[in-house]
């Protein structure tokens, strides 16, 4: 079975701990979290404290990033 480009990118992220950590750290920036690249399209009035609380565990604990 041949994988699509999107599936290949997901597999790349699954295999690379440094990449997962980097993505979690980049989303520390409020502007990026609330942009369409982050969670911006999922909410009408983003709450900075709420969106930060979603990502804080992934930044702190490698076991969560591995899940």
N, C-alpha and C positions, 0 to 999 in steps of 0.2 A: 504494500500500500504506500503510495506516494504522499508525502506531507506537503501542506501548503506553506506559503511564506509566513503566515501568522502562526501556524503550529510550530514551525522551526524556531521562531522568536521565543515562543513560550518555553520550548524545550531548552533553549539557550539560557533563559533566566532560571529555570529549575536547576540547571547543572552548575551554576556559578554563584557561590555565596557572596563573593565580593560585589558582583553586579546587583544582587538583591539588597545588600547593605547600602550600596550607593543610591539605589532608587529610593529606599526608605529615607535616607539622609536628604536627598534632593527635595522630597516632599515636606521637609521641615519648613520650607519657605511658604508663607501664607499665600503669596501671589500664585505660586505654582499649584498648591493644593486646590485653590479656588478657580483655577483656569480650566478650560475644557480638557487639558491634558491630565488634570487631576480629578477632582470630584465636582468641578464646576457645573457640569451638565446634569448632575443628579439632584440639585437643590436650587431653590429660587433665592433664598437669603442665607448664604453660608455663614455658619458660626465658627470663628477661628478656634475657639477653645474646644468645640466639639470635634472638628475635623482633625485637630492636633491629637486629641485623645484617641482617635482611631489608629493613628500611626505610631504613637509613642511606644506601645509594647513591642512593635517590630524593630524599632530603633534600639531598644534596651536588651532584647533577649534573642540570641541566635536561634534558639529552639522554635520561636514563633516564625522567624524568617524562613526556616527550613520546612515549616508546615505548609 
